[in-house]
Amino acid sequence: MKLMFDLPAIDEEVLQQNISSDERRMYCLPYNFEEEKKVEGFMVFTDKHIYKILNGALLKKYKLSEMSDFAVETHYGSCGFYAKINGNSELLCLFISGRNLPRYSVIVQACEMLVKGDNKEALTSNEPERFCPKCNRPYVVHTKICPFCQSKKEIYLKLWAMTKGLRLMMLFPLITAIIATVFRFVVPAIQKIAINEYIIPATGITGKSISGFLLIICAIVMFDLVHRILNVMQSRMAAISGNKFTRMLRTLLFEKIQMLSMSSIQNKSTGDLMGRINNDVSVVQHFITSLLPTYFAQAFSFVLALILLICLNPVMCLFVFIPLPFAITFIFKFWKYMQKRNVKAWVLARRTNMHLQDILNGIRVVKAYGNEKQAIKTFEKCTNKQAHQDESNAKLFDTVFPVLGLVVRLGSYLILMYGNILLFHGTMDVGTLNQFNTYANIIYEPLMQITAIPRNISNFLTSLGKILEILEEEPEVFDIAKPHNITIKGDINVDHVTFGYESYNPVLKNINVKVNSGEMIGIVGHSGCGKTTLINLVMRLYDVTEGKIEIDGVNIKDISQMTLRSQIGVVLQETHLFSGSIRDNIRYAKPYATNEEVINAARMANAHDFIMNLPQGYNTMVGEKGYSLSGGERQRIAIARALIHDPKILILDEATAALDTETEKLIQDAINKLTTGRTTLAIAHRLSTLRNADKILVLDHGKLAEYGTHVELLEKKGIYYGLVMAQKRAALEKSK
């Protein structure tokens, strides 16, 4: 991320007039507002001063030695950069949050370092730029793709690269289309001979004339038959290559989605991702395997027909093109307009899919609150917006292009009139006129298709762009070139870890914890203090912003993600079971586990008895998300799933929350078996479940507030003591 912007010449001049020779320029950032007006000013940071410059004028000069407590505050639509000057807080500048908040957040830390005298090297930020340098519009999230500046040639080259291995098969329809087109031009030439030599002369029926005429008829039938056979071959090969391309591209997309970081996936809805894998891939496949060969054949037939028409009659050939300049100019201007409308239609369709997926996933909540009518009304509103946009686009096309088609065909009427004049004067024969008209109609066919090409290309480019957004997105969490594949023992070292989902807004701050192999560590704290974030970092679902996490002395960034997570067991509060049998769900962590291993894991999870009481035992289908089972049953299956691959590190995220006492006891017994001999990190909703923990880690507003045993923290009478007492009071009030 850029922290040193170039000053305009007039601003550079005023800076040079005020900066001293012994000062070193460290950072230069833009600011955007001054006295409630939008401006283009700059804040220049040296090792001694901060200069505020606007339009060639020095507005302020701050001395760093008099400043402290630098901070960034979010306002409505903007952010402010603040500091205390001689003990009084002062607003230094206002800037646009979306563009510059990450930059000024780094500058806060940089200024604190400069005040302390640590000015040897300027800070740098690895956070990528979010805006296109050409048009200043935002990039697609987690990519460097600007939909407005990306060249169409670049898109086509990327698509060509994706067809590797299928190119020969995909080129076959193009080749057959060319051959079929050539045969199409032979038939009118044969018809000309039939008309001029056999039909028009009418010299009477003779054996010679009948045999010659029959030969011509047979030739026409043969060429037509070959033409149709080639079309069948083209369609069959297009279907085969299209399905292979679709399968390849969908698999590629799904693989890339699996590789994306959690932060990226959470920014996209399930409906959106499904739409890109299914709908957008289908649009791209249809264009490449069906429309592209058709357009290629039509372009070839246009050129060939044009050459033949010029050879037959150059003057009449001009009539074909009289309306074309007007039609083509209109088409290209209309294309740009329709491209925007097509993108809007795509967005509305995506919103409808997202809403549909959201409602269907939460159908139990909808019914629980009796909001069926509201859900229907909301969905109807989404579909109406999409339908109105699609209807508007269709009406526009269906009105404009038939009229445009009439204009394009105006040349055929001129040919008909001029050709008949030549025919009456004897300068053209009937066969030639018929041949000319046939070739002219062949020319008009691709010209008429021009009216549909913009819409198809626009839809194709829109869908391809959405696919490339996923394929080109850079995962935030990735393996190094040669990662370690270690056998984990269970020692965990969280060393000065700071992390924020946005780098300028840390959720965890300078956390230091050492966990020995086999220990159970409880993690407690108020909601939003960073408990789940900490375990997500240990699983490396996210990478730390600062510091490091080590397992057995090895930085987890140097361990392959598969090796790391295959040796970690996870039980979450919200248990997700996949559609399938109970056996398949338990085997999910170890796909090739034997039936004995499945049963043993279920026994340790206290799940075997209830499973055997089900009608089909381990073969019972649990349905989507496992909603056919109770919450406690799902949780015990999740524990069995975490246990089956014998993990060395176990992570429990409020695994006993929101359960009745009897079920909680069964699950707690299962967890006690599960934690024996394993390093365990447990977030607990009920603090009484952490009595057996070796240590308890207390987080408060992202910081490590307390760390010790249950007894030690109670004696300390700090945050943990307050949480325990609050739960005891709540339990007593509930029992009354």
Buried (B, 14 or more C-beta within 10 A) or exposed (E): EEBBBEBEEEBBEBBEEEBEEEBEBBBBBBBBBBEEEEBEBBBBBBBBBBBBBBEEEBEBEBEBEEBBBBBBEEEEEBBBBBBBBEEEEEEBBBBBBEBBBBBBBBBBEBBBBBBEEEBEEBBEBEBEEBEBEEEEEBBBEBBBBBBEEBEEEEBEEBBEEBBEEBEEBBBBBBBBBBBBBBBBBBBBEBBBBBBBBBEEEEEEEEEEBEEBBEEBEEBBEEBBEBBEEBBEBBBEBBEBBBEBBBEBBBEBBEEBBEBBBBBBBEEBBEBBBEBBBEBBBBBBBBBBBBBBBBBBBBEBBBEBBBEBBEEBBEEBBBBBEEBBEEBEEEBEEBBEEBBEBBBBBBBBBBBBBBBBBBBEBEEEEBEEEEBEEEBEEBBEEBBEBBEEBBEEBEEBBEEBBEEBBEBBBBBBEBBBEBBEEBBEEEEBBBBBBBBBBBBBBBBBEBBBBBBEBBBBBBBBBBBBBBBBBBBBBEBBBEBEEEBBEBEBBBBBBBBEBBBBEEBBEBBBBBBEBBBBBBBBBBBBBEEEBBBBBBBBBBBBBBBBBBBBBBBBEBBBBBBBBEBBBBBBBBBBBEBEBEEBBBBBBBBBBBEEBEEEBBBBBBBBBBBBEBBEEBEEEBEBEBEEBBEBBBBBBBBBBBBBBBBBBBBBBBBBBBBBBEBEEEBBEBBBEBBEEBBEEBBBBBBBBBBEBBEEBBBBBBBBEBBBBBBBBBEEBBEEEBBBBEBBEEBEEEEEEEEE
